[in-house]
Amino acid sequence: MLCQIIQSFIMAFSKHHLYNPTDQLTGSYANAFSHAARILIIKQLLINGPSAVQVIAKDHPIHKESLSGHFKTLRSMQLVHWNEKYPYTFYSIHDENLKTACRYITDLIKSLQIED
């Protein structure tokens, strides 16, 4: 019984860190791009420049609370800068980190191509 408890305890922890660091980072970037809301946010910021959340939210069919979670994902990967100016939060693209993310994703796609 104790062995089963220990095994369950060990399996509860992520094994993400055991993978190649490049693959870990690629997977994290892929996750950041894995939802249409986050892709649209990035496109909006690239086209419009720094924008308040209220302006960005107008083009999204989801609640602000849901949108907040998508901003959190983009912030955690440092793909956006944010600045709080009460009562607004402004977002902009972190150019260098977005370029890095694009390189990782591009490299992944190239590595997965099957030659004819």
C-alpha positions in Angstrom: 0.0 0.0 0.0 2.8 2.4 0.9 4.4 1.7 -2.5 1.2 2.7 -4.3 1.0 6.0 -2.3 4.6 6.8 -3.1 4.2 5.9 -6.8 1.0 8.1 -7.0 2.9 11.0 -5.3 5.8 10.7 -7.7 3.5 10.6 -10.8 1.8 13.8 -9.6 4.8 15.9 -10.5 5.5 17.0 -14.0 8.2 15.3 -16.0 8.5 18.3 -18.3 11.9 19.2 -17.0 13.3 15.9 -18.1 13.0 16.7 -21.8 15.5 18.6 -24.0 15.5 22.3 -23.0 15.0 23.4 -26.6 12.0 21.1 -26.9 10.7 22.4 -23.5 10.9 26.0 -24.7 9.4 25.2 -28.1 6.5 23.5 -26.4 5.9 26.5 -24.2 5.9 28.9 -27.1 3.6 26.6 -29.1 1.2 26.7 -26.1 1.3 30.5 -26.2 0.2 30.3 -29.8 -2.3 27.5 -29.3 -5.5 29.5 -28.9 -7.2 31.8 -31.4 -7.7 34.5 -28.8 -3.9 34.8 -28.2 -3.1 34.8 -31.9 -5.6 37.6 -32.4 -4.2 39.6 -29.5 -0.7 39.3 -31.0 -2.0 40.4 -34.4 -3.9 43.3 -32.9 -0.8 44.5 -31.0 1.4 44.2 -34.1 -1.1 46.2 -36.2 -2.3 48.7 -33.7 0.7 49.1 -31.4 0.2 49.5 -27.7 -3.4 49.2 -26.7 -5.6 49.2 -23.7 -7.3 45.9 -22.7 -10.7 47.5 -23.3 -9.8 48.3 -26.9 -8.4 44.8 -27.6 -11.5 43.2 -26.0 -13.8 44.8 -28.5 -12.7 42.3 -31.2 -13.1 39.2 -29.1 -16.2 37.2 -28.6 -15.2 36.1 -25.1 -15.7 37.6 -21.6 -13.0 39.9 -20.2 -12.3 37.3 -17.5 -11.4 34.7 -20.2 -9.4 37.3 -22.1 -7.5 38.0 -18.9 -6.3 34.4 -18.8 -5.0 34.7 -22.3 -3.0 37.8 -21.4 -1.6 35.9 -18.5 -0.3 33.2 -20.8 1.3 35.8 -23.1 2.8 37.6 -20.1 4.2 34.3 -18.6 6.1 33.7 -21.9 7.1 37.4 -22.0 5.7 37.9 -25.4 4.0 41.1 -24.3 4.9 44.1 -22.2 2.2 45.5 -19.9 1.8 48.8 -18.2 -0.8 49.7 -15.6 -2.1 53.3 -15.7 -5.1 53.3 -13.5 -7.8 52.4 -14.5 -6.4 50.8 -17.6 -3.8 48.2 -18.5 -1.9 48.7 -21.7 -0.2 45.9 -23.7 2.4 46.0 -26.4 4.5 43.4 -28.2 7.9 42.4 -26.7 9.6 42.5 -30.1 12.7 40.5 -29.3 10.9 37.7 -27.5 8.2 37.4 -30.2 11.0 37.0 -32.8 12.6 34.4 -30.6 9.3 32.5 -30.3 8.8 32.6 -34.0 12.3 31.2 -34.6 11.6 28.3 -32.3 8.2 27.5 -33.9 9.7 27.9 -37.4 12.6 25.5 -36.5 10.0 23.0 -35.2 8.0 23.2 -38.4 11.1 22.8 -40.5 12.2 19.7 -38.5 8.8 18.1 -39.0 8.6 18.5 -42.8 8.6 15.3 -44.7 10.5 15.3 -48.0 8.6 14.1 -51.1 
